[in-house]
């Protein structure tokens, strides 16, 4: 009887330990290589052309760490651990963080459409719906005054249609200068005066301490449908624009190759830095990509391209890593490629 009781107690303790190791969430976030999904299953242009090869959206997997995942990340290559507050600011729920990531993905898709349709000479119309506060930076002037979701409609009486209107307006100002913002919060229109301050991580830059998103509607002809599902963030912008352009034009842009890459893209076709580039190189190589586009950041030291190139050497991949600063750089590279053999 005593033996049975001991076995039961041991079993219960074992179950509790296993449950703790596998389910308890630590205040850490882990990023690791994700997938390299073919975009012809995600992007569909009405009447679009098909290609022999594929464009690939490359992802990084991330999630709050359990004790077991934390231990494994200590020894597995290209698994990176961050304190949770560096990824998700205190007070921001996982749902709010995920929603913000999906909004950034939506904005990325819109910019991709604009770049691709304009490059292909197709019909496109852009309507501006407003500028919204995505996040408020702790310790900056906006912290106690603005809220996530506020719509900014004017600065010092000047109409704001997109984020660059506000950013450009304050860029020539100095620490201690003030601006008056007209905002819409729910059903109310409010006036708020904010003093500009230097950013904690960039003393040469001043602002009120908010990240913004422009709400636009983009109407295109022919129609395009993007089914990105639960994938969030802005870093697929370059690859979306290449896939859309490829379907809009008769020429097979892939030339029969598997093309991967990453990079946020703006409405002018400029490619911006992203996070987790090393993990994306690993994911693309694991999925058999022939080419990987990486943001060059105009050749600055420690650029995404430099890290991507170094990672490719570490994993000894035959995949070609290509530096790009603009959509046109990527387009020029693909257009000069010789078709794949066999």
C-alpha positions, 0 to 999 in steps of 0.5 A: 500500500505504501509502495502504491502511495509512493508511486502515485506521489512520484507520478503526480510530482513528475506530471507537475514538473513536466507541465511546468517545463512545457507550459509555464511562461517565463518573462522571455521571448524566443526567436528562431528560424521559421518558414519560407512560404511560396507566395503564389499560394498567398498572392493572387492577381486576377488574370495573373501570369504564372512562373516556373519558379517561386517567390518566397516569404520568409518568416521568423518564429517567435513566442514567449518561452517556457522553461523547456524552450528556454533550455533548448534555446541555450544550445540550438543555433540561431535561437535568440532569447530576449527579455519580454519587455524588449519585445512587448512593452509593459502594459501591452497585452499579447493580443494588442501586440499581435494586432499591431503586427497584423496592422503592419503587415496590412500596411506592408501589403498596401505599399507592395501593391503601390510599388508593383502596380506603378512599376508594371504601369497598371491602374492604381488609386490611393485614398488616405483615411488618416494617421493613427498612433500605434505605440507610445514610447515610455519616458517621452512627452506623448506617454501621458497625453496620447493613446494607442488608437488616437487619430492625428488629423492636424499639427499646428493647424496643418492637415496630416494625411500620412505619417511622413507629414508629421515626421517631416514637420517635426524633423527640423525642430529642436528639443524643447519646441512644442507642437499642437496636435488635433486628435480624434479619440472615439467620438471626441476631437481633442487639442493637445500640446506636446513638447518635443524631446530627444529619443533615449536611443537616438539623441540626435533625433527629436519627437513626441515619442510615438510610432504611427501608421497611415490608414490608406485604401488602395484600389487597383486594376486588375484586382489582387487578393493577399491571404497572409493569414496570421503572419504579421510584421512589415518585413515581407514587403519586398517579396510581396511587391516582386510576386505581384509584379511577376504576376502582373507582367508576362516575363517570368521574373523567377527564371525558374529559380526559388527566390527568397528575401526580406525587407520592409518597403515604403511607397517609394520602393525603398527597402528598410532594415528588418530584424532576425535576418540571420534566422531568415537566411537559415529558413530560406536555405533550409527550404532550398532557395537559390537567391536571397535578397537582403536590405543593404542599408546603403552599405553601412557597417553591420547592415542586414546584408552583412549579417546575412552574408556572414550567416550564409557562410556559417551554414555553408549554403550555396544560396546567393545573398544579394544586397538591395536598397530598392525594389528596382535593385531586386528587379534589375538583378532578376531581369539580368539572370540567365534562366535556370537549367534543367 
